[in-house]
Amino acid sequence: MADRALGQVFAVREYRTVWIADLLSVGGDQLARVALAVLVYGRTGSAAWAAATYALTFLPAIVGGVLLSGLADRFPRREVLVVTDVVRAGLVAVMAIPQIPLAVLCALLVVVVLLGAPHTAARGALLPELLPGDLYERGLAVSQITGQTAQVVGFAAGGLLVAAVSPSSALLLDAVTFLVAGLLFRLGLVRRPRADAAPRSPGRDLLAGVVDVATDRRRRALVLLVWMVGLYVVPEALAAPYADQIGAGPAVVGLLMAADPLGSVLGAWLFVRFVPPDRRARLIGVLAVAAGLPLLFTALVPPVPVALLLWGVSGMASTAYVMQAQASFVRATPAAIRGRAIGVAASGIVAGQGVAVLAGGVLADLTTPSTAVALCAAAGVVVALGGALAWRSASADDQAMRPLPVTT
């Protein structure tokens, strides 16, 4: 019955458009991440350089979220989605030029990630309009499950593609997915007026988004928990160095990078299928702590099958808690500043991942990749404990999770 309920979101034509476009973009992005990891590590032989480049696929998002997410409220959201995808397609196509200098590659990558902030804000603010009432949470679950599946396919195919052809080919394919996604948004979404009929200045937009997050106890706790998930993403960034540590090849890099997304698919489905709605919010903190525990065993340098299992179990728990935290955050955010608030929160998630994987790369060069993964996981468990206590206190004081009215 739960599976059938999830499928009801596909009756909404515009949601189907967003869903297909997201799958294309996510799959292409994972191809690109594998290509960048192999390309940079192959040129430099440095885990720190490989992780730093991987971090650039996350870190600049904090600037984009702060400065650019207001575009999702000041301009029609369909146009924001189309323009950002088309521009990113062009930039990634330039990145695919063989033997492009690493400095130029990194600069282009920064711009691509910056443009992802208004795109994420526009999409996040648009979904509750496409899926009213209870359909929103179902749509979010479907997007999480299928998006993580696209990551699995993208990572696995990326490793095989890079091994068989070249990193440039994977980057070029990523550019094509951006272009097709932009076309789908343009043809499949109805043009809506901008959300803010009397838009404020960029400075006031920024203030509204940040203050809205910072002044609400529930949102602060949720933001802390979702921002620190980057500490559990470190294994993806160190997949190439870890494969080298255990004597594996490029194809194994893609499999290792796919372990977390594969676990995420299972975790999202199991969470929605078996956890009653009235209990989900209470499990956010528990799962945030549990997600780091399997990664601690990476310190023992497990072989590929065991590492895949450990990293996959971590992905199961982390996706379940992040998915519920995101749903709770959006429902608790006023529509008037939803784009700005979502942009700030989402950019923090991405930037937190960038900081974590950069630190993981440095630790891997100072110690070993397996030790770096375990140390970052330990830090994540400590931070998650603090966030879990804050969330429990905030939700106890303010019976948070009131469902939106269901429209018929």
N, C-alpha and C positions, 0 to 999 in steps of 0.2 A: 504493500500500500504506500509506503514511504517513497519507493522508487517511482510509482505512478504519479505521486504528488509532485515530485521533482520535475517530471517530464511535462507538467502543465505549463511551464514557462515557455516552452517552444511553440505554444499556440500564439504567442505575441510576436508578430512579424519583426518588429524593430529589435527586439531582444535577440532573435535569431541572427540578424545582421551583425550586431555587436559581438555575439558569441563567435561567429565564424571569423570575423576580423581579428578578434583576440587570439584565437587559435593559430592563425597564420603568423601574427606578430610574435607570439610567445615561442612557437617552434623555430622561427627564424632567429630570434635572439639567442636561443640556446646553441644553435649552430654557430653563431658568431662568437659566443663565449668560448666554446671549445677551440675554435680556430685561433682566437687571440691567445688563449693559454698555450697552445702548442707552438704558435708562431713566435711569441716572445720568449718562451723558455728555450725553444730551439736556437734562437739567435744569441741569447745571453747566457744560458746555462744557469741562471740565477732564480731561485724560488722567490726571492724578494721582488725581483722585476716582474716575474709572472703574476704574483699576487697583486702587485701595484697596478699593473694593467687591468687585471680583473676588477680591482677596487674602483677603477675609473668607470666601470659599467654601473657603479652604484653611487660613489661619493659625491659627484657634482650635483646630485639630485636635491641635496639640502638647499643649495643656492637657488635652483630652479623652483623648488616648492615655495620658498619664501618670496621670491621676486616675481615668479611667473604664474603661479597657480590662480591668481586673481583674474587672469585672462578667461578662465572658465566661467566666470560670472559676468565679465564685462563684454563678452562677445558671444554670439550664438554658439552653443556647444558643438553642434554638428560641424561648423566651420573650423573650430579649434581642432577637432579630431582629424579632419581632412588635411588641413594645412600642416600640422605637425608631422603627420605620417609621410606626406609627400616630400617635405624638406628632409626628413631623416632618411628617406630612400635615396635621395641624391647624395647625402653626406656619406652614407655607408658604401655607396657605389664607388666613391672616390677612395675610401679606405681599402677597397678590394684591389687597387692597383698594385701589381707585384713590386716588391722591393721598395715600397713607400717608406720613407724614413720613419723610425719609431716615434720621433718627436711630433711629426705631422699626424701620424696615426693616433697618438694619444690626444692631440688637440682636437681632432675631428670627433673622437670618441666623447670628449667632454661636452661638446655642443650637442651631440646626439642625446646624451643623457639629460642635459638641461631641458631639451625640448620634450622629454618624456614627462616632466612634471605637470605642465598644463594639460597634456593629453590624459594623464591619469586622473587629474582633478575633474576634467570635463566628463570623462567616462563615469567616474564614481558618483558625480552629482546627477548625471542623467539616468542612471539605472533605477533609482527609486521612482522616477517619473514614468519610466517604461513599465515597471512592475509594481503596481500599487498594493498596499496592504501586505498580506502574508506571502504574496508571490515574490517579494523582494528577497526574503531570506532563502527561499527555494532557488531563486536565480543566482544568488551569491554562492550557494553550495554547488550548483551545477558548474558555475564558472571556475570555482576552485578545483573541482574534480577534473574537469576536462582541461583546464589550463595546466595543471600538474602533469596530466597525461601528455600534453603537447611538449612539456619540458623533458619528459622521459624520452619521447621519440626524438626530439631535437638533439638532446645530449648524445644518445646512443648513435643516431645517424650522423651526428657531427663528428664523433670519433672515427667512425668508419669512412666518412667522406674525406676528412682531413688525411687519414692514413692512405686512402686510395688516390686522392687527387691533390688538393692543396688548400691551405687556409684561405687563399683569395677566392676560391670557388665557393666556400661556405659563406664568406662575407657578401659576395655578389648575390647569392640566394637570399640572404637576409634582406638586402635592398629590395629585391623583388617582392618579398612578403609585405614590406612596408607599403610599397606602391599599390599592391592589390588591396590591402586593408583600407587605405585611403579612398580608393575607388568604391569599395563596398559601403563605407560610411556616407559617401556623397550620394550614392544611388539608393541606399536602403533606409536612410533616416529622414524623418520629416524635419524640415527647418523650423525651429522654435525661436521665439524672440529671446534676447539675452535675459538672464535671470534678474539682473539688477537694472531696473528701468532708469534709475538715476545713479550711475556708477560713481563710486568715490575714487579719489586719487590712489595711485599704487601704494603710497605710504599708509593710507587709512585702510586699504584692503589688507595689507600685511598685518597691521595692528589688529584688525577684526579677527583674522584667522588665528593668530598667535594667542591673543587674549582669550578667545573663546575656548581654546584648548587648555590654557594655563589656569583659568579661574574655576574650572569645574573639577571636583575631586575624582569623579568617575573617569572623565576623559584623561586626566593626568595619569591615573593608574593604568588605564588601557594603553595609552601612548608609551609609557615606560616598558610595558610588557611586549608590545609589538616592535618597538625600536630595538630591543636587545636581542631579537631573534637572529640578528646578524652573526652573533657569536656561534650560532648553530649552523651557519652557512659556510663557515671556514673550510670544512672538508671539501666542498665543491671547488674552492679557490686553490686548494693544495692537492687536487686530484693528480695533476701531472707530476709534481715533485714526489707525491706518495707512491705513484706507480713506478717512478724511477727508483725510489728507495727499496721497493720489493722486487725490482727487476722485471716489471711488466712493460708493455708497449703502448703506443698511441691509442689503439682501439680500446684498451682497458680504461684509458682516461675517460672516454665517453661513458662507459658503464659505471664507473665510480661517481661521475658527476650526475648520473641518472638515478642513483640510489635514493637520495633525499626526495626528489620529485615523485618517484614511484611509491615510496612510503607515504607521501602526501596524498596521493590518489586514494590509497586504502584508508588512511586516517580520516580524510574528509567524508568518505562514504560511510564508514563505520560510525563516525560521530553523529551524522545526521540520521542514519538508519536506526541506531540502537539507543541513543541518549535522548530521553524525553526533553522537549523544549524548555520546560520549567527548571531543568537541572543544568542546562548547558552553561549558563553564565557562571554558576558556582564552580565549575571545573576549569575555568580559564587559568587560574593561578597554579592549580595542581599540575595541569598538563604542561605549563610553561617550565616548571621545575623538572618534571619527568623527561622532557625532551632532551635535556643535556646529559642525563645519566648514561645512556648507551655510548655516547661519544668519548666518555672517559676511558673506555677500554681500548680505544685506538692507541693508547700509550704502549700497549703490548705488541704492537706491529702485527696485527692479524693478517692472514692471507686474504686475497680478493673476496672469496665467498663470505667470509666472516665480516669483513669490512662492509660489504654491501648490506648485510643483514643489520649490523649496528647502525649504519648511517640511515638505512631505510626506516628502522624503528624510530629513530630520532625525528625523521621527517613526518611520520604518522602523528606523533604527539604535537610537534610544533605547528603543523598546518591546522590541526583541530582547534588549538587554542587561538591561533591568529585569526582564523576564519570567524570564530564567535566574537572575538574582540572587535574585529572590524564591523561586524553587523551591529553590535551594541553601540559602537562609536557613532555610526551613521544615523542610527535611530535617535540618538541623544543630541544630534546636532541640528539647530534650526535651519530650515531651508534657505533662508536669506543669505547665509554665509557658508552654505554647505560646500561649495566649490573651494573656497579659500581654506576652510578648516580641513577638508579632506586632502587638499594639496599639501598643507603643512604636515599633517600626520603621515601621509604616504611618502613624502620626501624624506622624512625622518627615518622611516623604515629602510628606504634605499640607502640613505647616507650612513645609517648605522651598520648596514652590511658592508659598505665600503671601508669604514674605519676598522671593523672587525677583521676583514680579510687582509687588509694592509698590515695590521698588527700580527695576524697569523703568519703572513709571509716573512716578516722580520724575525719572528720567533723560529720559523722553520730554518732560516739561514743560521741563526745562532745555535739552534739545537738540532732537531730533526723534524720532518713533516708530521710524523706520528705524535711526537711530543707536543708540537704546536697545537694540533687539533684537540688534544686532551686538556691542555692548559686553557684554551679558549672556552671549552665546554665547562670547565670548572668555574671560570669567571661567570659564564652564563647562568649556572645554577645559583650562584650567590646573588646575582642581580635579580633573577627571577623570584627568589625567596622574598626579597624586599618588595618587588612589585606585587606579588601575590598577597602579602599582608596589607599593602595599601588598597588593593582592589577589594579585599574582604571587608576592610573597615569602611570604605566608601559605599559599597553596595549594602552593607548592613544599616548604615545611617539613612540612606536614601534608596528605597525600594525601586531600583533603577529600571529594570527591563520591562517597561510598559509597552505592550504591542501597539503598533499603529492600527487605527480603525481599518477594517477590511471593507473595501469598496466593491460593490457588485454592479 
